Amino acid sequence: MNIALIGYGKMGREIEQIALERGHTILFKIDVDNKDVLTAEEFKQVDVAIEFTSPHSAVDNVKVCLAAGVPVVIGSTGWYNQLPEVKKYCEEHTGGMFYASNFSLGVNLFFELNKKLAQLMANAEGYEVGMLEVHHTQKVDAPSGTAITLAEGLFENYPRKTKWVSQVADQPTEELLGEEVLPILSLRKDPAPGTHMVEYRSASDRIVITHEAFNRRGFATGAVLAAEYLQGKKGIYTMADLLKL
Ligand SMILES: NC(=O)c1ccc[n+]([C@@H]2O[C@H](COP(=O)([O-])OP(=O)(O)OC[C@H]3O[C@@H](n4cnc5c(N)ncnc54)[C@H](O)[C@@H]3O)[C@@H](O)[C@H]2O)c1
């Protein structure tokens, strides 16, 4: 498969390694200094593009791919407020896209565990629930896309909570949280590939589930598997399609 990497940073480099190990060819490595390649005619030789840049550039990059008829795997997070617009653009161009706030198999199992625990806790009295996510200091968005997906999964099965609020460590807020609010605490330190924790705490005990990534290999492998899945397809896909969850 001929792949274009859009964003050749920490994730782009990790994905390159996995893609080569799996026998694929990297046709283009696109970053800020050679962005014009994205619009070039030869870009059409690409079977799938894999986009890991930033919340600010993801949507424009995805639209260029879809307009060129190149299916795109989107790893960038922090742009999901524009998801309806991007889905519409994809449909209008009869394109193919695959997006995930987290491409790791372990995290996607963790999403399911979180939903199941929320279901079990829904009728338990005396517990208060909160989330913590820890990432490296260069991460632009807070809370992480993964934490937001976890929050949405919890809301599905835990009717007492209906919205989340972001709390950033070392920046205390005076805001009083209503009963319906799920606090998500974001902590930034180095090195930290990504930790997510959901905690139910009562006066006498606490129940905690945690996912901790040791490195970026899990995300990168998932992104390459997503690209293999997307090749030759039209439509909009997520990890639930790939993993048949
Ligand atoms: N979905 C997942 O599983 C997952 C996992 C890890 C990271 N992420 C997300 O992926 C994104 C990238 O993460 P990273 O750790 O590789 O960051 P990074 O900062 O190491 O790399 C991003 C690269 O994108 C480049 N870039 C920025 N704007 C660009 C543009 N307009 N066109 C082309 N290249 C551009 C930067 O120069 C940089 O080299 C972030 O949004 C991060 O939150 C998602």
The ligand as an SDF file (V2000), in Angstrom:
LIG
                    3D

 44 48  0  0  0  0  0  0  0  0999 V2000
   -5.6410    9.2500   17.9260 N   0  0  0  0  0  0  0  0  0  0  0  0
   -4.5620    8.7850   18.5770 C   0  0  0  0  0  0  0  0  0  0  0  0
   -4.4600    7.5740   18.8910 O   0  0  0  0  0  0  0  0  0  0  0  0
   -3.4570    9.7330   18.9200 C   0  0  0  0  0  0  0  0  0  0  0  0
   -2.2840    9.2880   19.5480 C   0  0  0  0  0  0  0  0  0  0  0  0
   -1.2420   10.1990   19.7740 C   0  0  0  0  0  0  0  0  0  0  0  0
   -1.3730   11.5210   19.3570 C   0  0  0  0  0  0  0  0  0  0  0  0
   -2.5470   11.9340   18.7810 N   0  0  0  0  0  0  0  0  0  0  0  0
   -2.7270   13.2900   18.2650 C   0  0  0  0  0  0  0  0  0  0  0  0
   -2.0100   13.3780   17.0370 O   0  0  0  0  0  0  0  0  0  0  0  0
   -1.5510   14.7190   16.8220 C   0  0  0  0  0  0  0  0  0  0  0  0
   -0.0400   14.7090   16.5700 C   0  0  0  0  0  0  0  0  0  0  0  0
    0.6310   14.1540   17.6970 O   0  0  0  0  0  0  0  0  0  0  0  0
    2.2420   14.0760   17.7490 P   0  0  0  0  0  0  0  0  0  0  0  0
    2.5440   13.5770   19.1050 O   0  0  0  0  0  0  0  0  0  0  0  0
    2.7980   13.3810   16.5510 O   0  0  0  0  0  0  0  0  0  0  0  0
    2.6180   15.6470   17.6560 O   0  0  0  0  0  0  0  0  0  0  0  0
    3.9810   16.3000   17.1410 P   0  0  0  0  0  0  0  0  0  0  0  0
    3.9150   17.7380   17.5590 O   0  0  0  0  0  0  0  0  0  0  0  0
    5.1590   15.4900   17.5620 O   0  0  0  0  0  0  0  0  0  0  0  0
    3.8820   16.1920   15.5380 O   0  0  0  0  0  0  0  0  0  0  0  0
    2.9890   16.9320   14.7680 C   0  0  0  0  0  0  0  0  0  0  0  0
    3.6770   17.2570   13.4500 C   0  0  0  0  0  0  0  0  0  0  0  0
    2.7220   17.8590   12.5890 O   0  0  0  0  0  0  0  0  0  0  0  0
    3.3710   18.9160   11.8940 C   0  0  0  0  0  0  0  0  0  0  0  0
    2.3800   19.8640   11.3850 N   0  0  0  0  0  0  0  0  0  0  0  0
    1.7460   20.8540   12.0550 C   0  0  0  0  0  0  0  0  0  0  0  0
    0.8920   21.5070   11.2330 N   0  0  0  0  0  0  0  0  0  0  0  0
    0.9910   20.8940   10.0300 C   0  0  0  0  0  0  0  0  0  0  0  0
    0.3540   21.0850    8.7780 C   0  0  0  0  0  0  0  0  0  0  0  0
   -0.5400   22.0660    8.5950 N   0  0  0  0  0  0  0  0  0  0  0  0
    0.6730   20.2640    7.7650 N   0  0  0  0  0  0  0  0  0  0  0  0
    1.5890   19.2770    7.9090 C   0  0  0  0  0  0  0  0  0  0  0  0
    2.2250   19.0490    9.0750 N   0  0  0  0  0  0  0  0  0  0  0  0
    1.9320   19.8410   10.1160 C   0  0  0  0  0  0  0  0  0  0  0  0
    4.3400   19.5130   12.9210 C   0  0  0  0  0  0  0  0  0  0  0  0
    5.3700   20.2620   12.3000 O   0  0  0  0  0  0  0  0  0  0  0  0
    4.8390   18.2440   13.6170 C   0  0  0  0  0  0  0  0  0  0  0  0
    5.9990   17.7080   12.9680 O   0  0  0  0  0  0  0  0  0  0  0  0
   -2.0200   15.5020   18.0730 C   0  0  0  0  0  0  0  0  0  0  0  0
   -3.2620   16.0930   17.7840 O   0  0  0  0  0  0  0  0  0  0  0  0
   -2.1800   14.4200   19.1230 C   0  0  0  0  0  0  0  0  0  0  0  0
   -3.1050   14.7880   20.1380 O   0  0  0  0  0  0  0  0  0  0  0  0
   -3.5650   11.0630   18.5460 C   0  0  0  0  0  0  0  0  0  0  0  0
  1  2  1  0
  2  3  2  0
  2  4  1  0
  4  5  1  0
  4 44  2  0
  5  6  2  0
  6  7  1  0
  7  8  2  0
  8  9  1  0
  8 44  1  0
  9 10  1  0
  9 42  1  0
 10 11  1  0
 11 12  1  0
 11 40  1  0
 12 13  1  0
 13 14  1  0
 14 15  2  0
 14 16  1  0
 14 17  1  0
 17 18  1  0
 18 19  2  0
 18 20  1  0
 18 21  1  0
 21 22  1  0
 22 23  1  0
 23 24  1  0
 23 38  1  0
 24 25  1  0
 25 26  1  0
 25 36  1  0
 26 27  1  0
 26 35  1  0
 27 28  2  0
 28 29  1  0
 29 30  1  0
 29 35  2  0
 30 31  1  0
 30 32  2  0
 32 33  1  0
 33 34  2  0
 34 35  1  0
 36 37  1  0
 36 38  1  0
 38 39  1  0
 40 41  1  0
 40 42  1  0
 42 43  1  0
M  CHG  2   8   1  16  -1
M  END
$$$$
